[in-house]
């Protein structure tokens, strides 16, 4: 079941947004590069596709809050476990 809850409320994520959050959440505190995310979530390895990742992260932050995904400048993204 592809469901995400925030404060006991189900939040709608697109399939790609869900896959991205799931990939990061299954590797807490580990930084994933944009290239790794493109390969693992989208299934392709195109160095110029990094902005696609940024766009999806921005959308996830709008829906779930800015603190859900941490940016590691010059490297990639990570989800922190509280």
N, C-alpha and C positions, 0 to 999 in steps of 0.2 A: 504494500500500500504506500503510494507516494504521497505522504502527508507530512506537513510541517506545522507545528503548533507553537504559538508565541503567546504567553500569558493565558493558557487554556483556550485560545482561539485559533481555529484552523486558518492558515494563511495560504493564499493561492500563489504557487510558483509555476512557471512554465516547466516543461520536462527538462530543458537544458539547465535552467536555474536550479532545479532540484538536484540534478546530477552533479552540478558544480558544488553545491553546499554539501551534499553527501560525500563526495570525494574528499573535500577538505575536512569535514567533521570526522571521518573515519581515520584521519591522521592528525589528531589534535596537536597543536603547537608546532607542527612540522611545516616549514615553508615550502610551497609548491611554486615552481617557476611558471610563467605564462606558457612557455613551450611545453612543459609537462602537462599542464591543464588542457591545452589544445589537443595533445595526443591522447590523453586519458579520457577526457570528457567528450570532445568533439570527434575524436578518432582520426585526426590528421596532424601532420607536423609541418606547419608552414610558419617560418619565423615572422613573417609580416602580419600574422593573425593575432598578435598580442592585444591589439585594441579591441578585438571581439571579446576577449576575456574581461578587459576593463569595463566595457559596456555592460556586460552581464553582472559583474560585481556591483556596479553602480545601481542597477535595477534591484538587485537583492537587498542592498543597503536601504533603498527607499522603502522596500516592503517590510524588512525585518529589523531595521535599525542600523545605524552606522557602526556600532560596536561589534557586529556579528563576524565580520571578516576584517582582519588586520592587514594593512599594506606594509610590506617590507620593501622600501624604496630600492629600486635597482635590482630586485630579486624576484618578488612575486607576492603571494598571498598566503595567509594562514588563518585558521580558526582557533581561538583560544578557549580552553575549557575552564569554566569558573568553578 
